[in-house]
Amino acid sequence: MSTDPSEIFRRYLSAMVLNSLASAEAAGLNATDYYALNLLDLAGPLTSGELSTQTGLTTGATTRLIDRLEKGGHVRRVPDPADRRKVIVETAGQPEDLDEVLSGTRRRIGELLRSYSQEEVATLFDYFGRAATAYQEATDELIRSRTP
């Protein structure tokens, strides 16, 4: 196994992406639908325009995404109380077997985290928080650069 920090980090990111793809498939979702549900869970209800912006999808693709998720019982469209012309998308329930699908990953990561001291775990979670912000900012920058 390589000791090159760049290679180790790339391997880590690849493993996370592959695990997410496999988890989505095991839960009966495609990767975009899985990501959108996670996004709605983290951000709370969003307008279809906000969901489009945050996923980087076109408005048409976002409508089809919402249709699929609504048909599966995972989201619902509700009128925006501030502007009845807008629709808000909110979660209506996660896939029934999602907890079971994620149990192996959660167990393994939990075991890994328990092998670290409290101070090390605090450092890891400090990194996760800062890295999430850095990745989101880089993603936003990429999305803005595609928009005329």
Phi and psi in degrees as a GROMACS rama.xvg file:
@    title "Ramachandran Plot"
@    xaxis  label "Phi"
@    yaxis  label "Psi"
@TYPE xy
-68.0334  150.194  SER-2
-109.762  3.28047  THR-3
-69.2126  118.726  ASP-4
-55.56  -40.1571  PRO-5
-63.5267  -42.8544  SER-6
-68.1874  -40.529  GLU-7
-61.566  -44.6756  ILE-8
-65.7204  -41.6314  PHE-9
-62.5552  -39.9035  ARG-10
-64.227  -40.7594  ARG-11
-61.2153  -49.5683  TYR-12
-62.4205  -41.7701  LEU-13
-62.1054  -41.5398  SER-14
-63.2815  -40.0167  ALA-15
-64.4251  -45.0201  MET-16
-63.8536  -46.477  VAL-17
-62.5336  -37.6432  LEU-18
-65.2593  -40.2146  ASN-19
-64.147  -43.0125  SER-20
-62.8708  -44.6759  LEU-21
-66.3255  -38.0726  ALA-22
-64.9486  -43.4747  SER-23
-58.844  -48.9615  ALA-24
-61.982  -42.4216  GLU-25
-65.0272  -27.0931  ALA-26
-89.0796  3.41608  ALA-27
79.6236  23.902  GLY-28
-120.885  157.613  LEU-29
-87.026  168.012  ASN-30
-60.6732  -40.1867  ALA-31
-66.1316  -42.3319  THR-32
-63.273  -42.1408  ASP-33
-61.8539  -44.7144  TYR-34
-63.1697  -45.4164  TYR-35
-61.7791  -40.9855  ALA-36
-63.4687  -40.6477  LEU-37
-64.3888  -42.7634  ASN-38
-59.942  -46.7933  LEU-39
-64.0789  -36.3218  LEU-40
-65.0566  -40.2452  ASP-41
-78.2295  -42.6279  LEU-42
-89.2138  -22.5861  ALA-43
87.8338  -174.358  GLY-44
-56.3756  141.702  PRO-45
-134.271  152.189  LEU-46
-71.5191  162.697  THR-47
-62.8354  -33.6966  SER-48
-64.7239  -42.4025  GLY-49
-64.7684  -41.2572  GLU-50
-63.3513  -40.5872  LEU-51
-60.3956  -46.9409  SER-52
-63.3431  -45.4816  THR-53
-72.9629  -25.5681  GLN-54
-91.8762  -17.8214  THR-55
79.7079  11.3768  GLY-56
-88.1965  156.406  LEU-57
-68.3546  166.286  THR-58
-64.1966  -37.6527  THR-59
-64.2037  -44.9819  GLY-60
-65.7578  -34.3112  ALA-61
-67.3285  -39.6004  THR-62
-60.8266  -44.4367  THR-63
-65.0321  -38.2051  ARG-64
-59.2032  -50.246  LEU-65
-62.6107  -41.2604  ILE-66
-57.6392  -46.7519  ASP-67
-61.7289  -46.0756  ARG-68
-67.6486  -35.3731  LEU-69
-68.7368  -43.2566  GLU-70
-60.4059  -36.1726  LYS-71
-79.1774  -3.19928  GLY-72
80.7572  16.0232  GLY-73
-93.2464  -25.3373  HIS-74
-137.477  165.167  VAL-75
-138.748  151.531  ARG-76
-95.0203  131.052  ARG-77
-131.644  147.587  VAL-78
-63.8121  142.119  PRO-79
-73.5899  119.574  ASP-80
-63.9755  -24.7877  PRO-81
-83.7983  -25.463  ALA-82
-150.763  98.6915  ASP-83
-61.9763  -12.7578  ARG-84
-75.9944  -20.1185  ARG-85
-97.0293  155.033  LYS-86
-117.815  138.17  VAL-87
-105.799  138.606  ILE-88
-103.938  125.313  VAL-89
-130.645  155.351  GLU-90
-70.0212  145.858  THR-91
-121.231  -4.84704  ALA-92
151.189  145.588  GLY-93
-87.0414  161.272  GLN-94
-52.5433  138.547  PRO-95
-53.3561  -40.3225  GLU-96
-100.296  16.3316  ASP-97
-62.0478  -43.0866  LEU-98
-59.7783  -41.0936  ASP-99
-65.8307  -42.4163  GLU-100
-59.8356  -41.1503  VAL-101
-86.6864  -5.69361  LEU-102
-60.921  -40.777  SER-103
-65.1265  -42.3541  GLY-104
-65.0691  -47.4181  THR-105
-59.8715  -41.3075  ARG-106
-63.5633  -47.993  ARG-107
-64.7169  -42.78  ARG-108
-68.2224  -38.2161  ILE-109
-59.7514  -44.0472  GLY-110
-61.7093  -42.5411  GLU-111
-61.8716  -47.5565  LEU-112
-63.7761  -35.6055  LEU-113
-67.5536  -15.1946  ARG-114
-82.2989  -5.40995  SER-115
-103.574  156.318  TYR-116
-71.7942  166.178  SER-117
-60.0893  -38.8903  GLN-118
-66.1304  -40.1318  GLU-119
-66.1357  -40.3338  GLU-120
-63.7973  -41.1518  VAL-121
-60.417  -41.1644  ALA-122
-65.3436  -43.3858  THR-123
-59.2932  -46.352  LEU-124
-71.5959  -28.9384  PHE-125
-62.7243  -45.4535  ASP-126
-60.4633  -47.8199  TYR-127
-55.706  -45.877  PHE-128
-62.6954  -47.0195  GLY-129
-68.656  -39.66  ARG-130
-66.4429  -38.8143  ALA-131
-59.6126  -43.2643  ALA-132
-63.768  -45.3393  THR-133
-62.7015  -43.351  ALA-134
-64.655  -41.4428  TYR-135
-64.5566  -42.6269  GLN-136
-63.5793  -41.2737  GLU-137
-65.6026  -39.147  ALA-138
-64.5712  -46.2019  THR-139
-58.6514  -40.7738  ASP-140
-62.4205  -43.7929  GLU-141
-63.8269  -42.2551  LEU-142
-65.0038  -44.2243  ILE-143
-62.2098  -35.5857  ARG-144
-69.4095  -21.351  SER-145
-84.2527  -20.8618  ARG-146
-88.5181  126.845  THR-147
